[in-house]
């Protein structure tokens, strides 16, 4: 491995770990705001229904992006263990992940 590829692999691993740690508060907020939307009478003292909907709506694309980064890296490692590697596999994973994030952003912009 070249020095640049080692640096790239370390950078990607740090980004993946950051996405994994970011998923913890994001998923907690997703669950809390989702329950506050559905069961607004129980959560009215903590979070109003309109505020819960705004929170849920705003963090959804970020949550999807973190899931794509974290899950995409895990899928890539699993495929590499099964001897499925190469630029075409990496490109397909990146395009699929970018499509998912773009769709989440589109849904947020749709309202």
N, C-alpha and C positions, 0 to 999 in steps of 0.2 A: 504494500500500500504506500502510496505517496504521502508526503507531508500534508498536502492540500486535502486529500481524501480522508485522512485521519482527523484533520481539523473539522471537516464537514460532518463526519460521523459523530464527533463529540458535540458539535453545535446542534445537530438534529436530535441527539439524545437529550440534551438540555431542554430543547423546545418541547419534546415529547413529555418530559417529566413536569415541566411547567404546566402543560395542558392537563396532565393527570391531576396535579394539585389544584388547579383552577376548577376542575370538575366538581370537587367536593362542595365548595360554597355555592357554585352555580346550580348543582342538582338540589341542594337543600333549599335554595330560593325558588327553584322551579316547583318543588313539591309544596312548599309553604304557600306560594302564591296560587298554585293550582287548587289546593284545598280551600284557600280563602275565597276563591272564585265560586267553587261548587258549594261550599258550606259556609256561606257568608255570615249566617247567624252565629255560628260558633266562633268565628274569627273576627267579628266586627270590632272588638275592643283592641285587637292587635293590628289588624289591617283591614281597611275598608275594601269593598269589592272593586270600585274603580281603580284604587291604588294597586291592588293585587293584579288586576288585569294589565295595568301599565307596566308593572315590574315583569310580569310573565311575558308580555309582548316584547319588551326591550331586551331581555337577556336571552331570548330564544336563539337568535343567530349566533351569539357568542358561545352558547352551550353546544350548538350543532358544530361549530368550528372546532371546539375543544374535543368533542367526541370524534370528529373526523381525524384530527391529528393523532389522538391517542389510539383510536381503533385502527386507523390506517397503518400506523407503525407496527402494531401487533399483528395485523394481517400480513404485512410484508415479511416480518420475521417468521411467521408460520409457513408462508410460501417458500421462503429460503430454506427452511428445515426440510421441506419436501422436494428440494432441488429445482424449484421453479423460481428462477431468477433471471434478471436481464432488464434491459432498458425498457422493453415493451411492457413488462409487468409493472415497473415503477411508473411509467407514463400513464398506464391505465388506472392505477390507484390514485395518482394525482388528479387526473381528469375527473374521475368519479367523485372524489372528495371535493374538488372545486365546484362540481355541479351541485352537490348536496348543499354546500354553503351558499352558493348563488341562489338556489331555490329557497332556502330559509330567509335570506335577505329579501328576496322577491315577495315572499309571504308577509314579511314584516312591513314592507313598503305598501303592500296591498291594503293593510289595515285589518 
